Amino acid sequence: MTDSELPPIGKRVVVRYRLPAGYPQPLTDVIGELTETDPLTVRTADGQVVSIAWDRVVAWKPLGPRPIRTSEIRALEAAAADGWPGLRRSWIGGWLLRAGDGYTNRANSAVPLGGTDGPALMDTETLHRIAEWYTAHSLPAQFQLPDRLATVPADWRRWNETQVLAVDIETMALPSGPPMVRFTADPDGAWLSMHRHRGGDAELGSTPVVEVLTAVRDGQVAFATLGLQSPLAIGRVAVTTAPDGRCWAGLTCVAVANGHRRHGLGALVCAEMIRWGQSHGATHAYVQVSDENDAALALYQEMGFVEHHRYRYAAP
């Protein structure tokens, strides 16, 4: 067996190998992410690292992605909510309510993170109190509903099905190159213009609210720009820590100037944002991509991101 026969670094495998003399059984198995091939090294779900000499390996088999626990979905959603928190927030019945002057669905929706008493409630009284809160902030009540945390009632309308993709930064092969991406604490005019125009497409986005873009809760945020004069690519990265202790770098607002796409600039700016996040403590990264954005999904999957879960927006 050679390392060329193994799946790429970061994929899940099961490896059967021989134990040293003195063990009650001659063979054992280990399941986890492949992190190295010389020696063969696997990191298990609980963080244990197992290194195996090639002459002890009996067999191996690639596995599909590790099943995601409901608690992991809740933890990542909590980290993402801190990375894009809006301007005002409140808790009602296990729901985190966010308001951000109407700028973006994410900053102006309720997400069911649950509380010490259990999952978020969806009874009539709770939904009425949520609606009153949003009315007081001159906003419609809308809900961000992740997989397994809440289901969409049959009579509600729903929109913007979104994939949440995640990656363990240690397993990524980040492209290297000169430090052409600069990071600032606040977005400048050129960054905001590219963000609003989505890189130069004819259809304009809504006017950015700088206070929403720069907001982060218990974390750090930075704005990436590739290009010396006019931006060629931009992005936003926020580093926050989930309730389970895992530190995440959330990539948002990625855009590449029209006429410069399909040249690897999106991957480059994303890689540098992940490096920035790693230098500020992040061990994992996530992105949130609309089901309809095939180009972005292909970019992130090529970088090593895999689907963690999905969410959608809904309203009565």
C-alpha positions in Angstrom: 0.0 0.0 0.0 1.3 3.5 -0.9 0.2 6.9 0.3 -0.9 7.7 -3.2 -3.7 5.1 -2.8 -5.1 7.0 0.2 -7.9 9.6 0.1 -6.8 13.2 0.4 -5.8 14.7 3.7 -8.8 15.7 5.7 -11.0 12.8 4.6 -12.5 10.2 7.0 -11.0 6.8 7.0 -11.1 3.6 9.0 -7.7 1.9 9.4 -7.2 -1.7 10.7 -3.7 -2.3 12.1 -1.6 -4.7 14.1 -1.0 -4.1 17.8 2.4 -4.7 19.4 3.0 -8.0 21.2 1.4 -8.3 24.6 -2.0 -6.9 23.7 -5.0 -9.3 24.3 -6.1 -8.9 20.6 -3.8 -8.8 17.6 -5.7 -6.2 15.6 -7.7 -3.0 16.2 -9.4 -0.3 14.2 -9.3 3.5 14.3 -11.8 5.9 12.7 -11.2 9.6 12.0 -9.7 12.2 9.8 -6.6 11.4 7.9 -4.1 14.1 8.9 -0.7 12.7 7.6 0.4 9.8 5.4 4.0 9.3 6.7 3.4 7.9 9.2 -0.2 7.2 8.7 -2.0 9.5 11.2 -5.6 9.7 12.1 -7.4 12.1 14.4 -10.5 10.7 16.0 -13.7 12.5 16.8 -12.7 13.1 20.4 -9.4 14.7 19.3 -7.1 11.7 19.9 -4.2 11.4 17.4 -3.1 7.9 16.4 0.0 7.4 14.3 0.6 4.0 12.6 3.7 2.7 10.9 3.1 1.4 7.4 4.3 -2.1 8.3 1.5 -2.4 10.9 -1.3 -1.4 8.5 -3.5 -4.3 7.5 -6.3 -2.5 5.6 -8.1 0.9 5.3 -11.3 2.2 3.8 -12.5 5.7 3.0 -15.7 6.8 4.8 -18.3 9.4 4.1 -18.4 12.7 6.1 -18.8 12.2 9.9 -22.4 12.5 11.0 -23.1 15.9 12.5 -24.6 16.0 16.0 -27.5 18.4 16.7 -25.4 19.9 19.5 -22.7 20.7 16.9 -25.3 22.5 14.7 -26.4 24.6 17.6 -22.8 25.4 18.6 -21.8 26.5 15.1 -25.0 28.6 14.7 -24.2 30.3 18.0 -20.7 31.2 16.8 -22.1 32.4 13.5 -24.7 34.5 15.3 -21.8 36.2 17.3 -19.9 36.7 14.0 -22.9 38.6 12.5 -24.9 39.8 15.5 -26.8 42.8 14.1 -27.1 45.9 16.3 -29.6 44.9 18.9 -30.5 41.5 20.3 -32.8 39.8 22.9 -33.8 36.3 24.0 -37.3 35.1 24.1 -38.3 31.5 24.7 -34.9 30.1 23.5 -34.8 32.2 20.4 -32.0 34.7 19.8 -33.6 37.8 18.2 -31.4 40.1 16.1 -32.1 43.5 14.6 -29.8 45.4 12.3 -31.8 48.2 10.7 -33.2 45.8 8.0 -29.7 45.1 6.5 -29.4 41.4 5.6 -31.7 38.6 6.6 -29.0 37.2 9.0 -28.9 40.4 11.1 -32.7 40.7 11.2 -34.0 37.3 12.1 -34.6 35.0 15.1 -32.6 31.9 15.4 -33.6 28.9 17.7 -30.4 28.4 19.8 -32.3 27.1 22.8 -31.6 27.8 26.4 -31.0 26.1 29.7 -34.6 24.9 29.8 -34.4 23.1 26.4 -35.1 23.8 22.7 -36.6 27.0 21.5 -40.4 27.2 21.8 -42.8 27.6 18.9 -46.0 28.0 20.8 -48.4 30.8 19.9 -47.5 33.0 22.9 -43.7 32.8 22.2 -44.2 33.6 18.5 -46.5 36.5 19.4 -43.9 37.9 21.8 -41.2 37.6 19.1 -43.5 39.4 16.6 -44.1 42.2 19.1 -40.3 42.7 19.6 -39.7 43.0 15.8 -42.7 45.4 15.5 -41.1 47.6 18.2 -38.0 47.7 16.0 -40.0 48.5 12.9 -39.1 45.1 11.3 -41.2 42.1 10.1 -40.8 39.0 12.2 -38.7 36.4 10.3 -37.0 33.3 11.4 -33.7 31.5 10.5 -34.4 27.8 10.9 -31.4 25.4 10.9 -31.7 21.7 10.3 -33.0 19.8 13.4 -33.2 23.0 15.6 -36.7 23.9 14.2 -39.0 22.9 11.4 -40.9 25.2 9.1 -44.6 25.1 9.9 -46.7 24.0 6.9 -48.5 27.3 6.4 -45.4 29.5 6.6 -43.6 30.8 3.5 -39.9 30.0 3.2 -37.0 31.3 1.1 -33.2 31.3 0.7 -32.2 27.7 1.4 -28.6 28.0 2.6 -25.8 25.5 3.0 -23.4 25.9 5.9 -20.0 24.5 4.9 -17.2 23.8 7.4 -13.6 22.7 7.4 -10.9 21.9 9.9 -8.2 24.4 9.2 -5.4 22.0 10.1 -6.4 19.7 7.2 -6.4 22.4 4.6 -3.7 22.9 2.0 -3.8 26.6 1.8 -2.2 28.2 -1.4 0.9 30.2 -0.6 2.1 33.4 -2.2 3.2 37.0 -1.6 1.1 38.8 1.0 -1.1 40.7 -1.5 -4.2 40.7 0.7 -4.4 43.5 3.3 -6.6 43.5 6.4 -8.3 46.5 8.0 -10.5 46.9 11.0 -13.1 48.8 9.0 -14.2 48.7 5.4 -13.1 51.6 3.3 -15.1 53.2 0.5 -13.7 50.9 -2.3 -14.5 47.8 -0.2 -18.1 49.0 0.4 -18.6 49.8 -3.2 -17.5 46.4 -4.4 -19.6 44.7 -1.7 -22.7 46.6 -2.7 -22.2 46.0 -6.4 -21.2 42.3 -5.8 -18.0 42.8 -7.8 -19.5 44.9 -10.6 -22.7 42.9 -11.6 -25.4 45.0 -13.1 -27.9 44.3 -10.3 -27.0 46.3 -7.2 -27.2 45.1 -3.7 -28.8 47.0 -0.8 -26.8 49.9 0.7 -24.4 48.5 3.2 -24.9 49.4 6.9 -21.3 49.8 8.1 -22.3 49.3 11.8 -23.8 45.9 10.9 -20.7 44.9 8.9 -18.3 45.8 11.7 -20.3 44.3 14.5 -19.0 41.2 16.3 -19.8 39.8 19.7 -17.0 38.4 21.9 -14.6 38.1 18.9 -12.6 39.9 16.2 -13.5 41.0 12.7 -11.4 42.1 9.8 -12.0 43.2 6.2 -9.8 41.8 3.4 -8.9 43.5 0.2 -6.8 42.1 -2.7 -5.5 44.7 -5.1 -3.3 47.8 -4.7 -5.4 50.5 -6.3 -8.9 49.3 -7.0 -10.0 46.0 -5.3 -9.8 42.8 -7.3 -11.4 40.7 -4.5 -12.7 41.4 -1.0 -14.1 39.5 2.0 -15.0 39.7 5.7 -13.7 37.4 8.4 -15.0 37.1 11.9 -13.5 34.9 14.6 -15.8 33.8 17.4 -15.9 30.9 19.9 -18.8 28.5 20.0 -20.3 27.3 23.4 -18.5 24.0 23.0 -15.2 25.8 22.9 -14.4 25.4 19.2 -13.1 28.6 17.7 -14.5 29.5 14.2 -13.5 31.8 11.4 -16.6 32.8 9.5 -16.0 34.0 5.9 -18.6 36.3 4.4 -19.0 39.1 1.8 -16.6 37.4 -0.6 -16.7 39.1 -4.0 -14.4 39.2 -7.1 -14.4 42.1 -9.5 -16.2 41.4 -12.8 -13.6 40.6 -15.4 -11.2 39.0 -12.9 -13.2 35.9 -12.1 -12.1 32.3 -12.6 -8.5 33.2 -12.0 -8.2 31.9 -8.4 -8.6 35.3 -6.8 -11.6 34.2 -4.7 -9.7 31.2 -3.4 -6.7 33.4 -2.6 -8.6 36.0 -0.6 -10.4 33.2 1.2 -7.2 31.4 2.0 -5.7 34.6 3.4 -8.8 35.2 5.6 -8.5 31.7 6.9 -4.8 32.3 7.7 -5.8 35.6 9.5 -8.4 33.7 11.4 -5.9 30.9 12.4 -3.5 33.6 13.6 -6.3 34.9 15.9 -7.1 31.5 17.4 -9.5 29.8 14.9 -9.2 26.1 14.4 -12.1 25.7 12.0 -13.8 27.8 9.3 -17.3 28.1 8.0 -19.2 29.8 5.1 -22.9 30.2 4.4 -23.8 29.8 0.8 -27.2 29.9 -1.0 -28.2 26.7 -2.7 -28.4 28.6 -6.0 -24.8 29.9 -5.9 -23.2 27.0 -7.8 -19.9 28.9 -8.4 -19.3 29.7 -4.7 -20.2 26.1 -3.7 -17.7 24.7 -6.2 -15.0 27.2 -4.9 -15.4 26.2 -1.2 -15.8 22.5 -1.9 -12.5 22.6 -3.9 -10.9 24.3 -0.9 -11.9 21.4 1.3 -15.2 22.6 2.9 -17.9 20.1 3.4 -21.6 20.5 4.2 -22.2 20.8 7.9 -25.9 21.6 7.9 -28.5 23.8 6.2 -30.8 26.5 7.2 -33.6 28.5 5.5 -35.6 31.7 6.3 -39.3 31.5 7.0 -42.1 33.7 8.2 -45.8 33.2 9.1 
